[in-house]
């Protein structure tokens, strides 16, 4: 009975936590998904995707640069120019001077 109550409490805590946290997925999970039309080139949310790609390239995760390049081009459908622009923004110190 106590285990069930404890489990019930944990479930309610976790469900409350989910309401306030952003849902993030791993690179491997993202590779299995298809990109929605609004995120594809010419879509209404494309610029938001390009901005998030900069954060992805900055992130301190255990992922090689080659794997990140492959993910951006093949899964996010970025052009080489878009990728290089995002990489430049991720590695430059422009924000440090503002």
C-alpha positions as CSV (number, residue, x, y, z in Angstrom):
1,X,0.0,0.0,0.0
2,X,2.8,2.4,0.9
3,X,4.6,1.6,-2.3
4,X,1.4,2.4,-4.3
5,X,1.0,5.7,-2.4
6,X,4.6,6.6,-3.0
7,X,4.3,5.7,-6.7
8,X,1.1,7.7,-6.9
9,X,2.9,10.7,-5.4
10,X,5.8,10.4,-7.7
11,X,3.5,10.2,-10.7
12,X,1.7,13.4,-9.6
13,X,5.0,15.2,-9.0
14,X,6.3,14.0,-12.4
15,X,3.1,15.1,-14.2
16,X,3.3,18.5,-12.5
17,X,6.9,18.8,-13.5
18,X,6.1,18.0,-17.1
19,X,3.7,20.9,-17.3
20,X,6.5,23.4,-16.5
21,X,9.4,21.8,-18.4
22,X,10.2,21.9,-22.1
23,X,10.1,18.6,-23.9
24,X,13.5,17.8,-25.3
25,X,14.5,14.7,-27.2
26,X,17.9,13.2,-28.0
27,X,19.5,13.4,-31.4
28,X,18.8,9.7,-32.0
29,X,15.1,10.2,-31.3
30,X,15.0,13.2,-33.6
31,X,16.5,11.3,-36.4
32,X,13.5,8.9,-36.4
33,X,11.0,11.8,-36.8
34,X,10.1,13.7,-40.0
35,X,10.1,17.5,-40.1
36,X,6.7,19.3,-40.3
37,X,6.1,21.6,-43.4
38,X,6.2,24.8,-41.3
39,X,9.8,24.0,-40.3
40,X,11.0,23.0,-43.8
41,X,12.7,25.6,-46.1
42,X,10.2,28.3,-46.9
43,X,8.0,27.4,-43.9
44,X,6.6,29.9,-41.4
45,X,8.8,28.7,-38.5
46,X,12.0,28.2,-40.5
47,X,13.9,31.1,-38.9
48,X,13.1,29.7,-35.4
49,X,14.6,26.4,-36.5
50,X,17.7,28.1,-37.7
51,X,18.1,30.0,-34.4
52,X,17.6,26.7,-32.5
53,X,20.3,25.1,-34.7
54,X,22.8,27.7,-33.4
55,X,22.0,26.6,-29.8
56,X,22.3,22.9,-30.8
57,X,25.8,23.6,-32.3
58,X,26.8,25.5,-29.1
59,X,25.5,22.7,-26.8
60,X,28.2,20.8,-24.8
61,X,27.0,17.4,-25.8
62,X,29.0,14.3,-26.7
63,X,28.5,14.6,-30.4
64,X,31.2,15.1,-33.1
65,X,31.0,18.0,-35.4
66,X,30.6,15.7,-38.3
67,X,27.5,14.1,-36.7
68,X,26.1,17.5,-36.0
69,X,26.7,18.6,-39.6
70,X,25.0,15.4,-40.9
71,X,22.0,15.9,-38.5
72,X,21.5,19.5,-39.6
73,X,21.8,18.8,-43.3
74,X,19.8,15.6,-43.4
75,X,17.3,15.8,-40.6
76,X,16.7,19.5,-40.3
77,X,16.9,19.9,-44.1
78,X,19.4,22.9,-43.8
79,X,21.4,23.9,-46.8
80,X,25.1,24.0,-46.5
81,X,24.9,27.8,-46.4
82,X,22.4,27.8,-43.6
83,X,24.6,25.3,-41.7
84,X,27.7,27.4,-42.1
85,X,25.9,30.5,-41.1
86,X,24.6,28.8,-37.9
87,X,28.1,27.4,-37.2
88,X,29.6,30.8,-37.5
89,X,27.0,32.3,-35.1
90,X,27.7,29.4,-32.7
91,X,31.4,29.9,-32.7
92,X,31.8,33.7,-32.9
93,X,32.0,35.9,-29.9
94,X,29.7,38.6,-31.3
95,X,27.4,38.4,-28.2
96,X,30.3,39.0,-25.9
97,X,30.8,42.6,-27.2
98,X,27.2,43.7,-26.7
